[in-house]
Amino acid sequence: MVETDRGLQELKKASPDDAIYKNAGSVLIKAKKEDVLKELEEKKELSNTRIMVLGKQETRVKENLKEVENKINEMIRGMQTGGSSSAGSTGGAGPRSLG
């Protein structure tokens, strides 16, 4: 992202007559300033979108992790007290006398 911003700054400083080159694999090719500017702007926008999406995913994962952690803690507390918590209960389906 920083490289893209620096590239945009330098391109904006360049005059229309300056020769502009861009990477094409391991080779540099001559390109039009407007095309390279457009390309870098699109790259920057895509990077910002990815950052936003990843941020939202990170938030969701953290929330899910916290929920799971709370459930595990509830189960541990239930086991330590000797009682059965709602998470560890079998619902009364244990052995019964029929007679």
C-alpha positions in Angstrom: 0.0 0.0 0.0 2.8 2.4 0.9 4.6 1.6 -2.4 1.4 2.4 -4.3 1.1 5.7 -2.5 4.7 6.6 -3.2 4.3 5.6 -6.9 1.2 7.8 -7.2 3.0 10.8 -5.6 6.0 10.5 -7.9 3.8 10.1 -11.0 1.9 13.2 -10.1 5.2 15.1 -9.9 6.2 13.9 -13.4 5.6 16.1 -16.4 3.6 14.7 -19.3 6.9 14.7 -21.3 8.7 12.5 -18.8 9.3 8.9 -19.8 7.3 6.5 -17.5 8.1 2.9 -17.1 6.2 0.1 -15.3 7.0 -3.5 -14.3 6.0 -6.3 -16.6 7.4 -9.2 -14.7 11.1 -8.7 -14.5 11.1 -6.2 -17.4 10.4 -2.5 -17.4 8.2 -1.3 -20.3 7.4 2.3 -21.4 3.9 3.3 -20.6 1.6 6.4 -20.7 1.5 8.4 -17.5 -2.4 8.4 -17.5 -2.5 4.6 -17.9 -0.1 4.0 -15.0 -1.9 6.5 -12.8 -5.2 4.8 -13.5 -3.7 1.4 -12.8 -2.2 2.5 -9.5 -5.4 4.2 -8.4 -7.3 1.0 -9.1 -4.7 -1.0 -7.2 -5.0 1.3 -4.2 -8.8 1.1 -4.3 -8.6 -2.7 -4.4 -6.1 -2.8 -1.5 -8.4 -0.5 0.6 -11.4 -2.8 -0.1 -9.3 -5.9 0.9 -8.2 -4.2 4.1 -11.8 -3.4 4.9 -13.0 -6.9 4.2 -10.2 -8.5 6.2 -10.9 -6.1 9.1 -14.6 -7.2 9.2 -13.5 -10.9 9.0 -11.1 -10.4 11.8 -13.8 -8.8 13.9 -16.2 -11.8 13.2 -13.5 -14.3 14.0 -12.7 -12.6 17.3 -16.4 -12.5 18.3 -16.8 -16.2 17.4 -13.6 -17.1 19.4 -15.0 -15.1 22.4 -18.3 -17.1 22.2 -16.5 -20.4 22.1 -14.2 -19.3 25.0 -17.2 -18.4 27.1 -18.9 -21.8 26.4 -15.7 -23.7 27.3 -15.4 -21.7 30.5 -19.1 -22.5 31.4 -18.4 -26.2 30.8 -15.3 -26.1 33.0 -17.1 -24.3 35.8 -19.9 -26.9 35.6 -17.4 -29.7 35.9 -15.6 -28.1 38.8 -18.8 -27.6 40.8 -19.7 -31.2 40.3 -23.0 -30.3 38.8 -24.0 -30.6 35.2 -24.2 -27.4 33.2 -26.7 -27.1 30.3 -23.8 -27.6 27.9 -22.8 -30.9 29.5 -26.2 -32.2 30.5 -27.5 -35.4 28.8 -31.1 -34.3 29.3 -32.1 -37.1 31.7 -31.4 -39.8 29.2 -29.5 -41.9 31.7 -30.4 -45.5 32.9 -33.9 -45.9 34.4 -35.7 -48.6 36.3 -38.7 -50.1 34.4 -40.2 -52.0 37.2 
